């Protein structure tokens, strides 16, 4: 996770059904907004398994704008997406 303003970034490896692993860049709201939503730097150590909700980049690259992430224990954090279609949680 890169904590920055105006947008933070989460980088994850996704293994497809073909067995190939692709690194995705996931854009979030800024560091200040994430902190206000309950995010903490220690929430995402390397190897954390996540379910990500968001929108893939229109150009088809492995880049997305994130609306929320959910951990395996069910904890959910909203990412403050810049997408105007994102829920305002």
C-alpha positions, -999 to +999 in steps of 0.1 A: +000+000+000+012+035-009-002+061+014-003+093-006-024+123-016-044+130-036-048+092-040-035+062-022-026+029-041-029-007-032-008-032-052-020-068-053-011-100-071-041-117-087-039-153-099-062-160-128-079-193-137-051-198-162-026-198-133-009-166-144-003-139-117-009-103-127+000-073-104-029-048-101-027-012-091-058-001-072-065+036-067-082+047-035-090+081-019-062+101-004-044+091+028-062+117+049-096+105+037-087+068+042-076+076+078-109+093+085-127+062+072-109+040+097-079+028+076-046+024+094-012+017+078-009-016+097-042-029+081-025-042+049+008-061+056+022-079+026+003-111+020-031-099+031-059-116+012-086-091+001-119-090-019-119-057-038-149-039-052-143-012-078-141-003-115-114-015-139-097+012-160-114+018-194-081+010-212-082-026-200-050-024-180-048-041-146-056-008-129-088-001-110-106+026-089-116+010-056-148+016-037-142-009-009-121-038+003-132-067+025-109-089+046-113-126+050-128-120+085-155-098+070-141-065+080-149-039+053-132-006+046-145+020+022-118+035-001-132+069-010-134+063-047-132+093-071-157+074-093-189+093-094-209+060-095-193+049-062-215+045-031-211+074-007-204+054+025 
